[in-house]
Amino acid sequence: MIQSNASPVGQWLPLAKEVMPWIVEMRQRIHQHPELMYEEFDTRRLRAAKRLM
């Protein structure tokens, strides 16, 4: 039987669970104030502040 730590899922799942609240928060913040394509000024500022590039 393969241990979960040996699989890629076993390696990435703890990290995914750790960053999930942050991802949800960023998604909610972006969708609270939708912007038109090529006019994403607030999204750009958020990315720069959070270093999401």
N, C-alpha and C positions, 0 to 999 in steps of 0.2 A: 504494500500500500504506500502511495506517495504522500509525504507529509505536506501540509499546506504551506509551510515555509519554503519548500523546494520549488513550488510553482510560482510563476510570475504574479498570479493573483495574490498569493500569500505574501509576496514581497511588497506589492503596491497597495493592498487594501488598507493597512494601518495608516499610511500616508494620506490616502484618499479620504479616510474618515477624519483625519486631523484637519485637512484643509477644507472640508465640505462646508462648515459654517461660514467661512470666509468667502467661498465661492457664492453661496446663497446670498450673503449680504451684498456683495458686489453686483450680482444680477438684479437684486431688488432695487438697489440705488440707481442703476442704469435705466431700469424700466419705469421708475417713478417719473422720470423726465425724458420721454422719448425725443430723439433728435432726427432731423432729416439726414439722408445720406450725404456725405461730404460736408456736413455742417455739424459734426459731432464735437463741439467745443467743450462741453462739460465732460463728456466721456474722455476726451483727450487729456483734460486736466486731471481727472480721476486716475487714468492710466499713469500719468507722469508722477502723481503723488504716491501711488502704490507700486510703481516700477513694474507694470504689467507687460511691458513690451516684449 
